[in-house]
Amino acid sequence: MSFYASGHYDDFRINRLPLAHYKPGLQIAGKELEAQSQIGQFLRTTRRMKAKAVRQQVQGNAATAIRSNRTGEVLQKFGPQHWQQLTWRMGYTTLFDLLARLRISNSHREIERFVQAEIDFRLFHESLLDIVSYLNGIHECYVAQAMSLQQYEAFVQELPAYLQNSFVAARLQDKVKPLLQDDEQQLRTAA
């Protein structure tokens, strides 16, 4: 979950994915090398798209546009130094940028592309649910740790009934409670 892309246009670095520099295949990843190379490619193209969007926004505003030192005209061609002036403001490209890129709405007419790609949507949906559940679990562990496990359990009991007896309660019993109880036991034995 901690992988990300950084760097300037056409000088991107993929961090925490050591195999991301390999050329990705077109099939569903079956090996770690294939998965990391596909994620790396997706991070690079997403970062490139974000950089172009920032360029369009900055260059479209006469007050913020980067201009030629000689003529004073708004630049049309960008070199590495110009991209550095733009991409520093982008931050990192992360999993959330990848998820945002996958959205489908009225303004994003990519449905045809998804249909032709022969994507296993059931597998994709299951993977997406696993990622969201994992992130929610991390968040809930931090909240429970900050509140104390007892206060968090009381908080869960105050939720509406449909949430009390659902994934929230299940994650509390399966993930949050065991993790925090292990931490408390380690602290007791260390003291």
C-alpha positions in Angstrom: 0.0 0.0 0.0 3.0 2.3 0.5 4.2 2.4 -3.2 4.1 5.8 -5.0 5.5 7.7 -8.0 7.5 10.9 -7.7 9.7 13.0 -9.8 9.4 15.3 -12.8 7.9 14.7 -16.2 9.7 11.9 -18.0 12.0 11.5 -15.0 9.6 9.6 -12.7 10.7 7.3 -9.9 8.6 4.4 -8.6 9.2 4.0 -4.9 8.8 0.8 -2.9 8.2 -1.4 -5.9 11.6 -2.8 -6.9 10.3 -4.6 -10.0 8.3 -1.7 -11.4 10.8 -0.8 -14.1 10.2 -4.0 -16.1 8.0 -3.9 -19.2 4.5 -5.0 -18.2 2.5 -7.7 -20.0 -1.1 -7.4 -21.1 -2.4 -10.4 -19.2 -3.7 -10.5 -15.7 -0.7 -10.6 -13.4 0.1 -14.0 -12.2 3.5 -13.3 -10.7 4.9 -10.6 -8.5 7.1 -9.3 -11.4 4.1 -8.8 -13.6 2.0 -7.2 -10.9 4.7 -4.7 -9.9 5.5 -3.9 -13.6 1.8 -3.3 -14.3 1.4 -1.1 -11.2 4.6 0.8 -12.1 3.3 1.4 -15.7 0.0 2.6 -14.3 1.7 5.0 -11.9 3.9 6.4 -14.6 1.0 7.0 -17.0 -1.2 8.5 -14.2 1.6 10.8 -13.2 2.2 11.8 -16.8 -1.5 12.6 -17.1 -1.5 14.6 -13.9 1.6 16.6 -15.1 -0.1 17.4 -18.4 -3.3 18.6 -16.5 -1.2 20.8 -14.3 0.6 22.2 -17.3 -2.8 22.9 -19.1 -4.1 24.6 -16.0 -1.0 26.8 -15.4 -0.4 27.7 -19.0 -4.1 28.4 -19.5 -4.0 31.3 -17.0 -2.1 34.3 -18.3 -1.1 35.3 -14.7 0.5 32.0 -13.9 1.8 30.8 -17.3 5.5 30.1 -17.8 6.8 32.5 -20.4 9.8 32.6 -22.6 12.7 34.7 -21.2 13.5 36.1 -24.6 10.1 36.9 -26.1 7.8 37.0 -23.0 5.3 34.8 -24.9 3.6 31.9 -23.1 5.7 28.8 -23.7 4.3 26.1 -26.0 7.3 23.7 -25.8 8.6 22.5 -22.4 12.1 21.3 -21.5 13.0 19.5 -18.3 13.5 22.8 -16.3 10.0 23.9 -17.2 8.5 20.6 -16.1 10.3 20.9 -12.8 8.6 24.3 -12.3 5.3 22.5 -12.7 5.5 19.0 -11.3 6.9 20.0 -7.8 3.3 21.1 -7.0 1.8 17.7 -7.8 2.9 15.7 -4.7 3.2 12.0 -4.9 1.1 9.8 -7.2 -0.4 7.0 -5.1 -3.0 4.3 -5.0 -5.7 6.9 -4.6 -4.7 8.6 -7.9 -5.0 5.1 -9.5 -8.4 4.6 -8.1 -9.5 8.1 -9.2 -8.3 7.3 -12.7 -10.5 4.2 -12.8 -13.8 6.0 -12.1 -16.4 6.1 -14.8 -18.8 9.0 -15.0 -20.7 11.0 -17.6 -17.6 13.1 -18.2 -15.3 10.1 -18.6 -16.4 8.0 -21.6 -14.1 5.1 -21.1 -16.7 2.3 -20.8 -16.0 1.0 -24.3 -12.3 0.7 -23.5 -13.1 -1.3 -20.4 -15.4 -3.6 -22.3 -12.9 -4.3 -25.0 -10.1 -4.9 -22.5 -11.8 -8.1 -21.3 -11.3 -7.2 -17.6 -12.5 -9.7 -15.1 -14.8 -7.3 -13.3 -15.7 -9.7 -10.6 -12.0 -10.2 -9.7 -11.5 -6.4 -10.0 -14.4 -5.7 -7.7 -13.3 -8.2 -5.2 -9.8 -6.8 -5.2 -11.1 -3.2 -4.8 -13.3 -4.3 -1.9 -10.2 -6.0 -0.3 -8.2 -2.8 -0.7 -10.9 -0.6 0.8 -11.5 -3.0 3.6 -7.8 -3.1 4.4 -7.6 0.7 4.4 -10.7 0.9 6.6 -9.1 -1.7 9.0 -6.0 0.4 9.3 -8.0 3.5 10.0 -10.2 1.8 12.6 -7.1 0.4 14.4 -5.7 3.9 14.6 -9.0 5.3 15.9 -9.3 2.5 18.4 -5.8 3.0 19.6 -6.3 6.7 20.0 -9.7 6.3 21.8 -8.7 3.2 23.7 -10.1 -0.2 22.9 -12.8 0.0 25.5 -14.1 3.4 24.3 -14.0 2.2 20.7 -16.0 -0.9 21.6 -18.6 1.4 23.3 -18.6 3.6 20.2 -19.4 0.6 18.0 -22.2 -0.4 20.3 -23.7 3.1 19.8 -23.8 2.8 16.0 -27.1 2.0 14.3 -28.1 -1.7 14.5 -27.4 -2.4 10.8 -23.7 -1.3 11.4 -23.3 -2.9 14.8 -23.9 -6.4 13.4 -22.1 -6.0 10.1 -18.6 -5.5 8.8 -17.8 -2.9 11.5 -18.3 -5.4 14.3 -16.7 -8.2 12.3 -13.6 -6.1 11.7 -13.5 -5.1 15.4 -13.5 -8.7 16.4 -11.2 -10.1 13.7 -8.7 -7.3 13.2 -8.8 -4.4 15.6 -9.2 -6.2 18.9 -6.6 -8.9 18.4 -4.1 -6.3 17.1 -4.6 -3.9 20.0 -4.7 -6.7 22.6 -1.4 -8.0 21.3 0.1 -4.5 21.6 -1.2 -4.2 25.2 0.3 -7.6 26.2 3.6 -6.6 24.7 3.6 -3.4 26.7 2.8 -5.2 29.9 5.6 -7.8 29.4 8.1 -5.0 28.5 7.3 -3.1 31.7 
